[in-house]
């Protein structure tokens, strides 16, 4: 055979795909996955690797999966094998009936050869009939005879357990099918990282329960290893919780299955009202137990602990509190929920949080809960223990005050409070990080600082407030992208808050606390290469209101301009803006210079930077004048 070869330049390709918002989104997702995958190959740019990686990234692309659902990831097709453990009851087995997804919304693509009738997305929900016909024989066979699942014996093993050893990971993989390295549902949905995090969480919670500091910390570097006094504080929390065997079984199952709610493949098959991680897991537990077989062998009490903990976790996320992402209103919601569900659920939820936080960085032990990170977690949990005694606002700002003490900075004025919350959002680790953040804050105009102060001090209880979800990701990407920077991001946030407040005036009344999803902005910040495009991106965004939530959509108008070149006018504008920002920084620094009691080492570093800024200011002013004259 023969064919003709045509070339397409990068610029022409960009011009082509940016004509369609869906096409642009699909191509950007594919490109990010392709570049990341190629970085993991030995050749970095080999032809064979490119062909293989391109095919894999195309197959895993969300848009491709919507067009051509993989039969093996259809919920009703999944069968997770289990093995009987010596500690189990061999007489306890469950008859696993085929799950056909009858509870999913009508028009879902689970039925062979039938596409969704969801408006214009009909084609996006269609499936390959030939692929489903290929698996029809398997499904027919499964319908004709139910599958027997044998209890792996988790509860029996916990009952007989006296000491942990280095075989803990292997034993958990036998006892919890969701952790199996070959057949886990995480593997089916290509969530290997989530399986690793789930395994780490289970090993960590077992180590906490059995007081095995060595297993818990075996992956931690010596210079950041969890200190013995911190381990004792964690042990005090476990003693306060005082979990029984059924609660241990329940928390292990919950930690093993929780990450499935993040799978895009799972969420696409959920009813529209259940397309949130916690609700998706609840739906699997109720209607798709074949995907989470460990649920079969839970008693009613253990099941109630898991369902209640997921309901609580949907209202309140400890990680968001530790990052300054949520509000006092979230703590108020948590208190109301616990008042209804009782102290047993609260203690079980705290136990779950300890395991969940310990497993964030994966590994056979806890990489995350080291000496550097544990102090914030312990501080947050210790304050939450007083949930029913203290005001939610006092708990929230009490945690931030402890963060200020750790950073050795002031916590008196409204501006101090805002800066501490921003330091949590920016994941500041020390005083130097804080002072660099303060320099960015000082570069803002007065009206911008006022707008951000009003936003970051609003509690969502007495006054309406926005919860800017994924803002920590935005700040991390802004620091990594010199085109954006923290000053640019904070200025754009002011524009976004103005748009949100304006939009609310034309909307039906909403609750005091309004979540705003900034996940698309976080991705945009990571790739944008034109400062003017970023600073004006809010004018090209769309606000999508779904119930009581708001989604910020970056739109093709932004994605199509990520690589726009700078013009002479924009370059001149940057120069003048930089001069203004440097002047504002220096003015703020001079006014504050004599307020501090004495210069620390970090202050001296910043003072040296300021002297350099004076020199840079002179050079910038001269260049700007020359450009304007020219």
N, C-alpha and C positions, 0 to 999 in steps of 0.2 A: 504494500500500500504506500501511498505518498501523501504528503500534506505540505501546506505552506506555513512558514513561520513568520509571525509578525511581532514586532517589538512595541512595548508600551512603556513610556517613561513614567517615573514616579509621579511627576506633576500631572500628567494626563490621567493616570489612574485615580489620583486624588480628586481631580475635576469630575471624573466619571462617578465615583461612588458617593460624593457629597451631594449629589442631586436627590438622593433618597435617604431619609432619616434612618429607616430600617436597615438599608444597605450599609450605611456608614457605621451604625452601631455593630452590625455583624462583622464588618471588616476590621474595625478597631479591636473587638474582642479576639478575633482570630489572630491579628498581628501581634497583640500582646502575648498571647499563648505561644505563638510560634517563636518569637524572640526569646522568651523565657526558656522554652524547651531546647532551643539551639544552644543556649549558654550552658546547658547541662550535658551536652554531647562532648565526646572526646575531640572531635575534629573542629568544633565551633562553626565551621562553614562548609563542611564536606557535602558534595552533591548527593550521595546516597542518604546521608543523614537528613538533608533538606527534604528529599522526596518522602522519606518515612515520617518525619516530624510533621510535614505539611498535611499528609493524609490523616495522622492521628489528631492534630489540632482541628482539622475540619470536622472529623467525626465527633469530637467532644464539644464543638461549638454549640452554644445553647440554641441558636437559631436553626442550625442544621438538625438538632435533635427534635425541635418542634415540628419540622417538616417531615423527618423520618425517624420516628420513635424507635429505639432499640428494643426488640421484643424481650430481651433478657432483663431489662430494667422496668418492664411493666409490673406493677405491684402484684397482680394476680398470677403472674408466671413464676414468681420467686419462691424457691424452696430452700431453706437453710438447713443443712443436715446437722444433727446433734449426735453426740456420743455419750454413752453411759459411763459415768465415773464410779470408782469404787465406793465413794461416799454417798452415792445416790440411792434412791429407792427404785429398784428395777421393775417393781410392779406399777409404779406411777408412770403412765404414758398418756398422751393426748392424741385424739384422732384429728388429724389436720385435714379439714375439708378444703377443696379448691376455692380460692377467693377470687371472685369474678369482678370485684370493684363495683358492686351494685349500688353502693352508697355514694359513688362519685356523681358529680352533677351530670345531667343529661347532655349528650353531645360530646362527652369525653372520648378521646381516641382509644380507649381500652378495648372497645368492640372492634373485631377485625373488619377491615374494609370500610369503617365508618368514620368520617371526619367530623370534627366539631362544627356545630352550627352557631358559633359565637360571633355573629356579625361578620365583619370583614376578615376575621382571623380564621375563616373556615379552612383556607389552604394551609395555614400554619399549623393546624391541628390534624391534618390528613396523615395517613400512614401508608406504607407500602403493602399492598395486599399480598404480593408475592412473598414478602418476608413473613407475614403472619400465617399464610398458608403453609409455609415450610414448618412452622411450629404447631400447626393445628393438630397434627397427630399426637404430639406430646400432651397437649391440653386435653384432648379427648380421652387419652389413656388415664390422665390424672383425674378426670371427672368420673371415670368408671370405678375407681378404687381409691379410698381415702388413704392418706399416708400416716403411719404410726410414728410419733416422735417420742423418744425415751427421755425421761428426766435426766439431765446430766448430773444432778445431785449437788447443786450449789449449797442448798440449806444444810444437807447432811454433812458436807465437807466443813462448813462453818461451825457446825455443832461439835464435830470431832477435832477441830483444829486446836493445836496447843502452841506451836511455834511456826514462824515463817522461815523459809529458806530461799536459796537462789533459784529454785524451780517455780517460784511464785508466778512469773509471767506465763510459763507454759501451762500451769494448772488453771489459771484464769481463762486462757484460751480454750481449754477443754470444757470448763464449767459454764462459760458464757459464749454461746455460738456467735454473738455479735462481735467478738474480739478475735475470732479465728482468722489467721493470716491468709487463708485460701478461700473460704466460703462466706466470710462475714458480709452482711449487707452493705457495709461501708466499701468493701472491695467491689461488690456488684455495681454500686453507684460511682465507682472510681473516686472514692474519698479516702484514699490511703492515709492522708495526714490526719483526718478525723478519727480513724481507727487507732492511730498511734497516740493521739491525745486521750482518747477514751481509755486505752490500756494504761497510760501513765496515770490518769486519774484514779483508776481502780487500784493500781499498785500503791499509789500514794495514800489512799484512804485506808487500805489494809495496813500499811506501815504506821499510820497515825493511830489506828485502833490497837495494834499490838505493840506500840512503842518501840519501833525499829528505826532508830535514827540512821543507822548505817545503810539500810536499803533505801530510805527516803532520800538521802543526800549522796548516793553513790555516783551520780553523774555531775555533781557540782564541782566547779573549779575551787581549789583551796583558797584563793584570795577573796572569793565571794560566798564561801560555804555558809550555810545556815548556822548561826551561833547556838551553842547549847542553851543559853537563856531564852532564845527565841523558840527553840524546840520545846522547852518547858512551858512557855506560854501557849503553844499549840496543844500540848498535852492537857493543860488546864481547861482549854476549850472543849476538848474531847471528853474529859471527865465531867464537865458541866452538862454536855449533851447526854452522856450516859446511854449510848445506843444499845438496843437489844439485838438478838440474832436476826429477827425478822426485819428490823430496820437496816441492818448491815446488808442483808440480801437485797432489800429494796434499793438502797443507795447504789450498790454495785450495778444492778440492772439499769437504773436511771442513768448513771454515768456512761454505761456501755451503749445506750441507744439515743442519748440526747442529741448527738451530732447529726443524726439522720435528718433532723428537721432543717438542716442547712442545705441539703442536697437540692439543686435546681430540678433534677429529674423527679424527685419526690414531690416538691412543691407544685410542679406543673400538673401532677395527677391529683392534687387535692381539690376539694370543693373550694370555690372562691373565698368563702368565709374562713377557711382553714389554712390559708397560705401565709402563715407565720410559723416560725420554727417550733414553738411550744405546742401550738394547736395541731400542727402536722404530726408531731410525735403522739399526741393524744389520739388522733385519728388512726394512726397505725396500731396503737394499742387496742382500740375498740373494734376496728373493722379489717385490719390487715395483719393479724397476729403471725401469719406465715413469714412476714418480714422481720418481726421481733419475737422469735420463739421463746425467749426467756420469760416473757410475760405469761406464758401458759402455766408456769409452775409457781406463780405468786399467789399467796392467799389474799382474801378480800382486804385485810388490814394493810398488807404491803402495797397492794394496788392503790388503795386510797392515799397512802403516803406519797406515792409517785404522782398521781393525778393532781393532788393538792400542791405539791412542790412545783410542778410545771405551771400551774395556775399562778402561784406566787411569783415564779421567775418571770412570767410574762409581764407582771406589774413592776417588778423591781430587779435590777441587775447590779450586783455588787461591783463588777468591773467598771460599770459606767459611773458609779459613785466614786470609786477610787481615782478615776480620771477626771472628775469634775464635770462629767458629761450630763448627768441628770440633775434633778432639782429636789429641794425639800418636799415638794408635792409628791414625788415618787416614794419618799420615806413615809409620808402621811398615808398614801395608798397601801403601803406594806403594813402599817400599823392597823388600819381598818380591816385588812384581810386577815391578819393574825388574830385580831379580836374576835373575828367570826369563826376561824378554823381551830384556834386553840394553841397552847404552848407546845404540845407535842409536835405539831406540824412545824412550828417555828424552829424548834431545836433540830428537827430532821432537815429542814431547809438550810440551816447554818452548817450542818454536817455535809450536806451536798455541796455547798459553796466551797468548803475547804478542799474537797476532792476536785471540784471543777477548776478552781484557781490553781491548784497544784499541778494539774495536767496541761496547762495552756501551752507549754513549750515541748510537750511530748517526752518520750524517753522512758526507760524502765526504772522509774524513780521520778523525782520531781526536779526538773531543770529550772523551772520558773521560781519556785518558792525558795529562793536562796536568801542569803543575808541581806542583800540589797532590796529585794522585792517584798520580803516577808513582813517588814515593819509596817508598810502601808496596809497590807491585808489584815494583820493582827489588830492594828489600830481601828480599821473600819469595822471589823467583826466585834471587837470589844465594845465599841460604841453602840452597835446594833443590839447587843445584849440588853441594853437599857431602853429598848424600843418602847415598851409599854409604860415606862416611867417618865421619859423626857419628851419635850416638845420636838417634833420632827426637824424644825428649823435649827434648834440647838444642836441636835445630833449632826446635822449636815455641816454647819459651820464649825462645830467642834472638831470634826475630822480635819477640815481645812486649816484650822488653827494649829493642830498638831503637825500638819505638813509645813506650815510656816515656821514652827519651832525647829523642825528638822533642817530646813533651809537657812535658819538663822536670819530671818527677815521680819520686818514689822508687820503687824496685823491689827492696825488701829483704824485707819481711815477707810472710806468706801473704796478708794483707789487701791489700797493695800489688799482688800478682800478680793477685788476683781483680779488683781495680778496673781494672787495665790491660786485662784481658780484657773486662770490662764496657764499658770505653771504646771498644774496637773494635766490640763488638756494638751500641753506641749511636752509632757513627760520629762520635765526638768528634774535632773538628778542631784544637782548641787547648786551652791550659791552663784557660781559663775554662769550656769545655764539661766538662772533667774535674772541676773543682771543683764544678760544679752536680750532676754525677753523684755525687760523693762526699757532697754534702749529702743526696741521696736515700738513699744507703747508710746514713748516720748516723741517718736517721729510722727505720730498721728496729729491731725488737727484737733483743736479743742472740742469742736462739735462732734467729731468722731469718737473722742474719748467719752463724752457725755452719753452718746447713744449706746456705746458698748457697756458703759457702767450701768445704765438703766436695764439693759438686757441681762447682764450676768448677775445682777442682784435681785432680779424678779424671782419670786419663790414658787409661782404657780398655784399658790393657795389663796393669798389675798388679792394678787394681781395676776393678770394673764401673762403667760410666759411660754417661750418656745424651747423645746428640747432639741438641740441641733445634733442629731445622731450622725455618727462618723466624723464629727469635728476633730477628734484626735488624729484620725487618718489624714484629714485635710491639712492639719498643722505639720504633721510629720512629712508629708509630701511637699508642702510649701518650703520647709527648711531644706529639703534635699534638692529643690529646684530653684536655682539662683534667679531664674527669670521671674519667679513669683515672690518668694521671701515672706516672712511673717508680716511685714508692714503692708505689703500688697494684699495679703489674705485678710487682714483685719479691716482694711479699707473696703474690700469687696463685701465682707460680712455686714458692714454698715448699710451698704446699698441693698443687700438681701433683706435685712430686717425692715428697712423702709418699705420695700415691695410687699413683704409679708403683712405688715400692719395695714398698708393700703388695701390689699386684697381682702383682708378680714372684714373691712367695712362693708363690702358688697356681698359677703357670705352670710348664711344663716348663723345664728348664735352658736359658738363652739365652746368647748370646755376651757377651764382656766389654763390647763397644761396641754400644749399642742406639739406632738412630735413632728419633726421635719427631717426627712431622709436626705442626707447630703452625700450619699455613696457615689453618685455620678460626678459630683463636683470633685470629690477626692481623686477619682480616676482622671478627670480632666486636668487637675493641678499637676499630676505626675507627668503629663505629656506635653502640655502647652509650652511653646517656645517663643511666644511673642507677648511681651509685657502689656502692651496696649490692648491686645485681644483679651487677656485675662482681666485687666482692670475694668473693662466694659462688658464682661461676659454676662452679668446679671440682666442687662437690657435685652439679651437674646435668649434668656432662659424662659421656661414655662413652669408655673406652679400647678401641680396636679393635686386636687383635693379628693381624697378617698376616705369617706367617713370622717373620723376625727384626726386623720393623718394627712400630712402634706409631703409630696415628693417633688424634689427639685429636678427638673429635666433639663439637661444642658442643650438639647436640640442639635440638629445638623448644622445650624448656623454657627454654632461654636466649634463643634468637632471639625468642621471643614476649614477652620481658620487656625488650627493649632500650630501650623508651620508657616504662617504668613511672615514674609520678611519685613524688617523694620524699614520705614521710609525716613527721609531726612527730617520731616516734620516731627515724627514720633521720637526720633533720636534727640532732637532739640527739646521736645517736651520732657523726655526722661531726665535730661541734664538739668533743666530748670527745677523739676520736681525733686530731684536728688538734693539740689542746693537748698531748697525750702525745708526738706526733711532734716538735713544736717543742721540747719540753723535752729530748728525746733528742738532737736536733740541737745544741742549745745546750750540753748537757753534753759531747758529743763535741768540739765546737769549742773549748770552754774547756780541755779536757784536751790538745788538740793544739796550742793557740795558741802555746805557748812551745817546742814541739818544732821548729818551722820555723826555719831559719837567719835569714830576713828576709822582710818582706812584699814580694811582687811586686805589680804593678798589679792582676793578677787577684785576689790575696788581698785587696787593699784593697776591690775591688768586693764580694767575698763578705762582708767585715767590715761594710760598710755595710748589706748585706742582713740580716746578723745583728742589727744595732741595730734595724732595722725589725721583725725578728721578735720582739725583746723587747717592743716597743710592741704588736705584734699579739697577743702572748701575753697581755698584760695585758687588752686589750680582749676577747679570746676567753674568758678565764677569767671576766670579769665577766658577759658575755652568757650563758655556760653556767650560772653560778650563778642568774642571773635566770630562765632557762628552767626549771631544776630546781625553784626555789621556786614558779614559776607552776604 
